[in-house]
Amino acid sequence: MDWLILAGSLTAIVAVAALVHCLRLGDTAIENAAHAIKLAEDNLPGFEADSAIISTDREAAIVRGKNRTAALIKRHGAQFAMREMPLPLTLTQDGETCIVDSGELSFGRVSLSLSKEDADKLLTLV
């Protein structure tokens, strides 16, 4: 009887894992610059985006606004967290990684892994 319960439990776990995989739950990434712009404009009231740079791991982005602000976007679990910040931003560069400190303890830092080309664009963006 115990083996039957164990087999049923394992079958249920595998079925739930397959369902999560098929529905792509938890597979959250910023698809491209247009997706980052849409996230910023949809979630930050009055924000009008100009351009965006996304991290190569697709977990963070910086979106420049038309009114001398920028939206910092980072993955937070299966969702995205974002903040609107005034320009210029304070950047720290460590090789191919750029770190932006939001100045808010609850939001923290946004780390972007960038190609050389995107790192150069970021310096002119913010």
Secondary structure, 3 states (H helix, E strand, C coil): CHHHHHHHHHHHHHHHHHHHHHHCCCCCCCCCHHHHHHHHHHHCCCCCEEEEEECCCCCEEEEEECCCEEEEEEEECCEEEEEEEECCCCEEEECCEEEEECCCCCCCEEEEECCHHHHHHHHHHC
